Amino acid sequence: MRSKALKKIEISKKLSLMPEHKIDEVNDFVEFIISKLHVRKRKPARLCGVWKNKGFENIDIESELKAVRRDLTDSILHRKI
């Protein structure tokens, strides 16, 4: 039996071949199937604190931005046309 991921890829390829007005019908059909299954909508993932204690709190943002701006300005002013 083919995996779920392969089936999704196959369906995606077939959708790309369909005319636009038929895609709306497919979308309606998929929504109908989902409504019959009583599938709960996914809650958005919370990424709050994902970078906490990774060292980013030690970066001096102001000086880093100034350095990047200076480098960018230099590269623009010294490029050969």
C-alpha positions, 0 to 999 in steps of 0.5 A: 500500500502506498504511503499517505505522503505519496498519495498526497503528492499524486493528488497534488499533481492531478490538481495542477492539471485541472481547470480553475473552475473544477478546483473549486468543486474539488475544494467543496468536496474535500470540505464536505468529507471533512465535515462528515468526519468531524475533524477538529481544526488544528490549533496554531503552534505556539513558538513562544520561547523556542529560542530562549537560552540559545545565546541570542539574548547576548547579541547587541542588535544595535551594533550588529545592524550598524555593521550590516548597514555599513557593509551594505553601503560599502558594497553598493558604493564600491561595486563596478558597473 
